Amino acid sequence: MNPTHLVEWELCHLERLVSHMSTAVQFPATYWEARLSALTRLAVVANHLARIERLKKKLPAVESSAMVV
């Protein structure tokens, strides 16, 4: 699998995960930051970089709502 296809697959996967997160799913912020950092290093397509930035913006909201019990 070439790097562009890998980034696309990972982004689709992370976008699905983030959109379906609930209080039952609690990963530390460092986990998400590491996943997105790895993708940022591989991404060469402008669309991928924009999607990574959108995910980064969604994560703080997901993190704070996931911590509410």
N, C-alpha and C positions, 0 to 999 in steps of 0.2 A: 504494500500500500504506500503510495507516495505521500509526502508530508502534507500536501494540500487536502488530500482525501482524509487523512488522519485528523487534521484540524477540523474539517467539516463534520466528521462523525462525532468527535468529542464535543463540539459546540452543540450539535443537535441533542446529544445525550444530556449535557449540562443544562441546556435550556428546558428540556422536559423535566429534569429533576427539580430545578429551581421553581418551575411553575406548579409543581405538585408537592412542594414541601409543606410539612405540617409540624405540629409540636412533637410528633412521634419521631421525626427525623432531626437529630441534633448532631451535626458535625461542627467542630470548632472552626472559627473564621480562618485559622491558619491552613486548614485543609483546602478550603475553597480558594484562598489566595495562591496556594501552591499549584493547584490545578490550572488556574487562569494564567499564572506566570509561565508555566510550562507551555501553554498554548500560545501565549504572546511571543515567546521565543521562536516558535515554529511558524507562526502565521506570516504570510507574505501577501495575502489578498486583502485589499482595503475593507471589503465586506466582513471578513473574519475579524479584523481588528475592531471594527465598529460594533460587532456583536459581542466581542469580549468586553468592551467598555460598557455596553448596556447591561451585561451580566454583573459586572463589578458594581454598577449603580443599584441593581436590584438586591444584591446580597446583604447590605446592611439592614434593609427593611426586613428581609427574611430572617436574618440573625436575631434581630430584636423581637420579632413576633414569635420566633421559635422558643425564645427564652421565657416568654410569658406562660405561666402555668395556671 
